[in-house]
Structure formats: structure tokens, C-alpha cells
Amino acid sequence: MEVEREHSEEPLPTMTEEDEAEAIRVAKIHRLHQSVVNSIATGEVIQRPVSAVKELVENSIDAHSTSINVVVKDGGLKLIQVSDDTAKWT
């Protein structure tokens, strides 16, 4: 499917020195908090709640569970709980 695009011969506006300085100030790189760094390093950052549910259910299946219970509240934003009938970690 082709999309028609409007084309303008007008030149793009240029940034003033003040605008450029503000853009550089806003784009400044900030150090992440150590807890965030640790979460990233251990793979604990979850992009979508469904990814966490999938991983936890797969862990239960790998542990040869015969019963798996999943509780999710508010689409996984408030609670994700997966329980099974396998022995608990010690």
C-alpha cells in the first residue's frame, strides 16, 4: 500500500545557540541507581508481565509439577504469583 506524502520546499528551522545548549543539558546521561544496575545484571528486569508469568510457569514445569496455580492482579502490574506442588527450595 502506497502512502502519499506531502513535501514542502520550506527549509527546516535552525536551532539557536540557546536551544542547542538546552538540548545538550536535557540529554545529559545520568548514572542509574545501584539497585537498577543489580537488577539488570541479574536479569531481573521484566519487559512485560507476561514474560515473568511464562518464565515462572516454565520453571514449575521443569520441576515436574503436577499442579500449577497462577494469580495475576491488574494485568501483572500489582501481583504475579505462581505456585506449584513441587518441593520448595532450601
DSSP file (Angstrom, degrees, kcal/mol; ACC not computed):
  #  RESIDUE AA STRUCTURE BP1 BP2  ACC     N-H-->O    O-->H-N    N-H-->O    O-->H-N    TCO  KAPPA ALPHA  PHI   PSI    X-CA   Y-CA   Z-CA
    1    1 A M              0   0    0      0, 0.0     2,-0.3     0, 0.0     0, 0.0   0.000 360.0 360.0 360.0 128.2    0.0    0.0    0.0
    2    2 A E        -     0   0    0      2,-0.0     2,-0.5     0, 0.0     0, 0.0  -0.711 360.0-152.2 -93.6 141.9    1.4    3.3   -1.0
    3    3 A V        -     0   0    0     -2,-0.3     2,-0.4     2,-0.0     0, 0.0  -0.954  13.0-134.0-114.6 128.0    1.1    6.4    1.2
    4    4 A E        -     0   0    0     -2,-0.5     2,-0.4     1,-0.0    -2,-0.0  -0.637  24.0-161.6 -79.8 135.2    1.1    9.8   -0.4
    5    5 A R        -     0   0    0     -2,-0.4     2,-0.3     2,-0.0    -2,-0.0  -0.936  15.7-126.6-120.7 141.0    3.3   12.3    1.5
    6    6 A E        -     0   0    0     -2,-0.4     2,-0.5     2,-0.0     0, 0.0  -0.634  24.0-157.8 -81.8 141.9    3.2   16.0    1.4
    7    7 A H        -     0   0    0     -2,-0.3     2,-0.4     2,-0.0    -2,-0.0  -0.981   4.0-163.1-124.5 132.1    6.5   17.6    0.5
    8    8 A S        -     0   0    0     -2,-0.5    -2,-0.0     2,-0.1     0, 0.0  -0.909  18.0-152.7-115.7 141.3    7.4   21.2    1.4
    9    9 A E        +     0   0    0     -2,-0.4    -1,-0.1     2,-0.1    -2,-0.0   0.455  62.6 116.4 -86.8  -1.9   10.2   23.2   -0.1
   10   10 A E  S    S-     0   0    0      1,-0.1    -2,-0.1     3,-0.0     2,-0.1  -0.461  71.8-115.4 -69.3 136.8   10.4   25.3    3.1
   11   11 A P        -     0   0    0      0, 0.0    -1,-0.1     0, 0.0     3,-0.1  -0.388  32.6-102.8 -69.8 150.4   13.7   24.9    4.9
   12   12 A L        -     0   0    0      1,-0.1     2,-0.1    -2,-0.1     0, 0.0  -0.439  43.6-100.6 -68.8 145.9   13.8   23.3    8.3
   13   13 A P        -     0   0    0      0, 0.0     2,-0.3     0, 0.0    -1,-0.1  -0.385  36.5-129.9 -67.3 146.9   14.1   25.8   11.2
   14   14 A T        -     0   0    0     -3,-0.1     2,-0.3    -2,-0.1     0, 0.0  -0.678  19.9-111.5 -96.5 153.7   17.6   26.0   12.7
   15   15 A M        -     0   0    0     -2,-0.3     2,-0.1     1,-0.1    -1,-0.0  -0.603  25.2-131.1 -83.3 141.4   18.4   25.8   16.4
   16   16 A T     >  -     0   0    0     -2,-0.3     4,-2.4     1,-0.1     5,-0.2  -0.423  29.2-106.4 -79.3 166.5   19.6   28.8   18.2
   17   17 A E  H  > S+     0   0    0      1,-0.2     4,-2.4     2,-0.2     5,-0.2   0.880 123.4  52.6 -61.2 -37.1   22.6   28.5   20.4
   18   18 A E  H  > S+     0   0    0      2,-0.2     4,-2.2     1,-0.2    -1,-0.2   0.911 109.1  48.6 -65.2 -42.0   20.3   28.7   23.5
   19   19 A D  H  > S+     0   0    0      2,-0.2     4,-2.4     1,-0.2    -2,-0.2   0.907 112.1  49.3 -63.2 -41.5   18.1   25.9   22.1
   20   20 A E  H  X S+     0   0    0     -4,-2.4     4,-2.1     2,-0.2    -2,-0.2   0.906 110.3  49.8 -65.2 -42.0   21.2   23.7   21.4
   21   21 A A  H  X S+     0   0    0     -4,-2.4     4,-2.1     1,-0.2    -1,-0.2   0.896 111.8  49.0 -63.3 -40.3   22.6   24.3   24.9
   22   22 A E  H  X S+     0   0    0     -4,-2.2     4,-2.6     2,-0.2     5,-0.2   0.898 109.2  52.3 -66.2 -41.0   19.2   23.3   26.4
   23   23 A A  H  X S+     0   0    0     -4,-2.4     4,-2.0     1,-0.2    -2,-0.2   0.896 110.7  47.7 -62.3 -40.4   19.1   20.2   24.3
   24   24 A I  H  < S+     0   0    0     -4,-2.1    -1,-0.2     2,-0.2    -2,-0.2   0.900 112.0  50.1 -67.2 -40.6   22.5   19.2   25.5
   25   25 A R  H >< S+     0   0    0     -4,-2.1     3,-1.0     1,-0.2    -2,-0.2   0.919 113.4  44.9 -63.8 -43.8   21.6   19.9   29.1
   26   26 A V  H 3< S+     0   0    0     -4,-2.6    -1,-0.2     1,-0.2    -2,-0.2   0.853 109.6  55.7 -68.8 -35.1   18.4   17.8   28.8
   27   27 A A  T 3< S+     0   0    0     -4,-2.0    -1,-0.2    -5,-0.2    -2,-0.2   0.317  78.3 136.8 -82.5   9.3   20.1   14.9   27.0
   28   28 A K    <   -     0   0    0     -3,-1.0     2,-0.4    -4,-0.1    -3,-0.1  -0.279  58.5-118.0 -59.4 139.3   22.7   14.6   29.8
   29   29 A I        -     0   0    0      1,-0.0     2,-0.4     0, 0.0    -1,-0.1  -0.662  29.0-157.3 -82.8 131.0   23.4   11.0   30.8
   30   30 A H        -     0   0    0     -2,-0.4     2,-0.2     1,-0.0    -1,-0.0  -0.872  19.9-112.4-111.6 143.7   22.6   10.1   34.4
   31   31 A R        -     0   0    0     -2,-0.4     2,-0.1     1,-0.1     3,-0.1  -0.520  35.1-120.7 -71.6 135.6   24.0    7.3   36.4
   32   32 A L        -     0   0    0     -2,-0.2    -1,-0.1     1,-0.1     2,-0.1  -0.459  31.8 -98.2 -74.4 149.5   21.5    4.5   37.3
   33   33 A H    >>  -     0   0    0     -2,-0.1     4,-2.0     1,-0.1     3,-0.8  -0.389  34.8-115.3 -63.8 146.5   20.7    3.7   40.9
   34   34 A Q  H 3> S+     0   0    0      1,-0.3     4,-2.6     2,-0.2     5,-0.2   0.822 114.7  57.7 -58.3 -34.4   22.7    0.7   42.1
   35   35 A S  H 3> S+     0   0    0      2,-0.2     4,-1.9     1,-0.2    -1,-0.3   0.872 107.5  48.2 -65.1 -35.2   19.6   -1.4   42.6
   36   36 A V  H <> S+     0   0    0     -3,-0.8     4,-2.3     2,-0.2    -2,-0.2   0.912 111.0  50.5 -69.0 -42.6   18.6   -0.9   39.0
   37   37 A V  H  X S+     0   0    0     -4,-2.0     4,-2.5     1,-0.2    -2,-0.2   0.921 111.1  49.0 -59.7 -44.4   22.2   -1.9   37.9
   38   38 A N  H  X S+     0   0    0     -4,-2.6     4,-1.8     1,-0.2     6,-0.2   0.885 109.7  51.7 -64.0 -39.1   22.0   -5.0   40.0
   39   39 A S  H  <>S+     0   0    0     -4,-1.9     5,-2.8     2,-0.2     6,-0.7   0.903 111.8  46.4 -64.4 -41.1   18.6   -5.9   38.6
   40   40 A I  H ><5S+     0   0    0     -4,-2.3     3,-1.1     1,-0.2    -2,-0.2   0.921 111.2  52.3 -65.9 -43.6   19.9   -5.6   35.0
   41   41 A A  H 3<5S+     0   0    0     -4,-2.5    -1,-0.2     1,-0.3    -2,-0.2   0.825 113.3  43.5 -64.2 -32.4   23.0   -7.6   35.8
   42   42 A T  T 3<5S-     0   0    0     -4,-1.8    -1,-0.3    -5,-0.2    -2,-0.2   0.383 114.6-113.2 -95.8   4.2   21.0  -10.5   37.3
   43   43 A G  T < 5S+     0   0    0     -3,-1.1    -3,-0.2    -4,-0.4    -4,-0.1   0.743  75.9 131.9  75.8  23.0   18.4  -10.5   34.5
   44   44 A E      < +     0   0    0     -5,-2.8     2,-0.5    -6,-0.2    -4,-0.2   0.483  33.2 108.9 -87.9  -2.5   15.6   -9.3   36.8
   45   45 A V        -     0   0    0     -6,-0.7     2,-0.5    -5,-0.1    -9,-0.0  -0.649  55.8-158.9 -78.6 122.0   14.3   -6.6   34.5
   46   46 A I        -     0   0    0     -2,-0.5    -2,-0.1     1,-0.2     4,-0.0  -0.888  13.7-167.1-106.2 124.4   11.0   -7.7   33.1
   47   47 A Q  S    S+     0   0    0     -2,-0.5    -1,-0.2     1,-0.3     3,-0.1   0.888  79.3  12.0 -77.4 -38.8    9.8   -6.1   29.9
   48   48 A R  S >> S-     0   0    0      1,-0.1     3,-1.3    28,-0.0     4,-1.0  -0.997  71.4-126.4-138.3 142.6    6.3   -7.4   30.1
   49   49 A P  H 3> S+     0   0    0      0, 0.0     4,-2.1     0, 0.0     3,-0.4   0.848 109.8  62.6 -56.0 -34.4    4.4   -9.1   33.0
   50   50 A V  H 3> S+     0   0    0      1,-0.2     4,-2.5     2,-0.2     5,-0.2   0.822  97.0  58.7 -62.8 -28.9    3.5  -12.0   30.7
   51   51 A S  H <> S+     0   0    0     -3,-1.3     4,-2.1     2,-0.2    -1,-0.2   0.884 106.0  48.2 -65.5 -38.0    7.2  -12.7   30.3
   52   52 A A  H  X S+     0   0    0     -4,-1.0     4,-2.5    -3,-0.4    -2,-0.2   0.918 111.8  48.8 -67.7 -43.6    7.5  -13.2   34.1
   53   53 A V  H  X S+     0   0    0     -4,-2.1     4,-2.6     1,-0.2     5,-0.2   0.929 111.2  50.6 -61.3 -45.5    4.5  -15.5   34.2
   54   54 A K  H  X S+     0   0    0     -4,-2.5     4,-2.5     1,-0.2    -1,-0.2   0.924 111.6  47.5 -58.2 -47.0    5.9  -17.5   31.3
   55   55 A E  H  X S+     0   0    0     -4,-2.1     4,-2.1     2,-0.2    -1,-0.2   0.919 113.3  47.5 -62.6 -45.2    9.2  -17.9   33.0
   56   56 A L  H  X S+     0   0    0     -4,-2.5     4,-1.8     2,-0.2    -1,-0.2   0.896 113.0  47.9 -66.2 -40.2    7.7  -18.9   36.3
   57   57 A V  H  X S+     0   0    0     -4,-2.6     4,-2.5     2,-0.2    -1,-0.2   0.909 110.5  52.1 -66.3 -41.3    5.3  -21.4   34.8
   58   58 A E  H  X S+     0   0    0     -4,-2.5     4,-2.8    -5,-0.2    -2,-0.2   0.893 107.3  53.4 -60.7 -39.0    8.2  -22.9   32.7
   59   59 A N  H  X S+     0   0    0     -4,-2.1     4,-1.4     2,-0.2    -1,-0.2   0.907 109.4  48.5 -61.2 -41.4   10.2  -23.3   36.0
   60   60 A S  H  <>S+     0   0    0     -4,-1.8     5,-2.0     2,-0.2    -2,-0.2   0.905 112.0  48.5 -65.0 -41.6    7.3  -25.2   37.5
   61   61 A I  H ><5S+     0   0    0     -4,-2.5     3,-1.9     1,-0.2    -2,-0.2   0.924 109.3  52.5 -64.4 -43.8    7.0  -27.4   34.5
   62   62 A D  H 3<5S+     0   0    0     -4,-2.8    -1,-0.2     1,-0.3    -2,-0.2   0.800 104.9  56.8 -61.2 -28.5   10.8  -28.1   34.6
   63   63 A A  T 3<5S-     0   0    0     -4,-1.4    -1,-0.3    -5,-0.2    -2,-0.2   0.289 119.9-112.7 -86.7  10.8   10.4  -29.1   38.2
   64   64 A H  T < 5 +     0   0    0     -3,-1.9    -3,-0.2     1,-0.2    -2,-0.1   0.851  50.5 179.2  63.0  39.6    7.8  -31.7   37.2
   65   65 A S      < -     0   0    0     -5,-2.0    -1,-0.2     1,-0.1     3,-0.1  -0.408  24.1-165.9 -67.8 145.6    4.9  -30.0   38.9
   66   66 A T  S    S+     0   0    0      1,-0.3     2,-0.4    -2,-0.1    -1,-0.1   0.509  79.6  38.0-106.2 -10.3    1.5  -31.7   38.5
   67   67 A S        -     0   0    0     -7,-0.1    18,-1.1     2,-0.0     2,-0.4  -0.975  64.7-179.1-143.1 125.6   -0.4  -28.7   39.7
   68   68 A I  E     -A   84   0A   0     -2,-0.4     2,-0.5    16,-0.2    16,-0.2  -0.993   6.7-165.6-127.9 129.9    0.4  -25.0   38.9
   69   69 A N  E     -A   83   0A   0     14,-3.4    14,-2.7    -2,-0.4     2,-0.5  -0.967   4.1-167.7-117.7 128.5   -1.7  -22.1   40.2
   70   70 A V  E     -A   82   0A   0     -2,-0.5     2,-0.5    12,-0.2    12,-0.2  -0.967   4.1-174.7-119.5 128.0   -1.3  -18.6   38.7
   71   71 A V  E     +A   81   0A   0     10,-3.0    10,-2.8    -2,-0.5     2,-0.4  -0.988   6.5 178.0-121.4 127.2   -2.7  -15.4   40.3
   72   72 A V  E     -A   80   0A   0     -2,-0.5     2,-0.4     8,-0.2     8,-0.2  -0.996   7.2-167.8-130.8 131.1   -2.4  -12.1   38.4
   73   73 A K  E > >S-A   79   0A   0      6,-2.1     5,-1.7    -2,-0.4     6,-1.3  -0.967  71.3  -1.9-120.8 137.7   -3.8   -8.7   39.6
   74   74 A D  G > 5S-     0   0    0     -2,-0.4     3,-1.7     1,-0.3    -1,-0.2   0.900 131.2 -53.9  53.9  47.6   -4.1   -5.6   37.4
   75   75 A G  G 3 5S-     0   0    0      1,-0.3    -1,-0.3    -3,-0.2   -25,-0.1   0.710 103.7 -57.3  65.2  20.8   -2.5   -7.3   34.4
   76   76 A G  G < 5S+     0   0    0     -3,-1.0    -1,-0.3     3,-0.3    -2,-0.2   0.442 118.0 107.4  90.5  -0.3    0.5   -8.3   36.4
   77   77 A L  T < 5S+     0   0    0     -3,-1.7    -3,-0.2    -4,-0.3    -2,-0.1   0.803  90.5  27.5 -80.5 -29.0    1.4   -4.8   37.5
   78   78 A K  S   <S+     0   0    0     -5,-1.7     2,-0.3     1,-0.3    -4,-0.2   0.794 132.8   4.1 -99.4 -35.9    0.3   -5.3   41.1
   79   79 A L  E     +A   73   0A   0     -6,-1.3    -6,-2.1     2,-0.0     2,-0.4  -0.975  44.6 177.8-156.1 135.8    0.8   -9.0   41.6
   80   80 A I  E     +A   72   0A   0     -2,-0.3     2,-0.4    -8,-0.2    -8,-0.2  -0.959  19.4 172.3-133.0 118.0    2.1  -12.1   39.8
   81   81 A Q  E     +A   71   0A   0    -10,-2.8   -10,-3.0    -2,-0.4     2,-0.5  -0.986   8.5 179.3-132.0 123.9    2.0  -15.2   41.9
   82   82 A V  E     +A   70   0A   0     -2,-0.4     2,-0.3   -12,-0.2   -12,-0.2  -0.987   8.4 174.3-124.2 123.2    2.8  -18.7   40.6
   83   83 A S  E     +A   69   0A   0    -14,-2.7   -14,-3.4    -2,-0.5     2,-0.3  -0.935   1.5 176.0-126.8 152.9    2.7  -21.6   43.0
   84   84 A D  E     -A   68   0A   0     -2,-0.3   -16,-0.2   -16,-0.2    -2,-0.0  -0.837  41.2-104.1-144.5-179.1    3.1  -25.4   42.3
   85   85 A D  S    S+     0   0    0    -18,-1.1     2,-0.1    -2,-0.3   -17,-0.1   0.157  77.8 112.2-100.2  18.5    3.2  -28.7   44.1
   86   86 A T  S    S-     0   0    0    -19,-0.2    -2,-0.2     1,-0.1   -22,-0.1  -0.448  80.7 -81.9 -85.8 165.0    6.9  -29.3   43.9
   87   87 A A        -     0   0    0    -24,-0.2    -1,-0.1    -2,-0.1     2,-0.1  -0.362  51.2-112.6 -63.9 143.7    9.3  -29.2   46.9
   88   88 A K        -     0   0    0      1,-0.1     2,-0.1    -3,-0.1    -1,-0.1  -0.395  34.2 -97.3 -76.5 155.4   10.3  -25.8   48.0
   89   89 A W              0   0    0      1,-0.1    -1,-0.1    -2,-0.1     0, 0.0  -0.419 360.0 360.0 -69.1 146.3   13.9  -24.6   47.6
   90   90 A T              0   0    0     -2,-0.1    -1,-0.1    -3,-0.1    -2,-0.0   0.365 360.0 360.0-120.8 360.0   16.1  -24.9   50.7
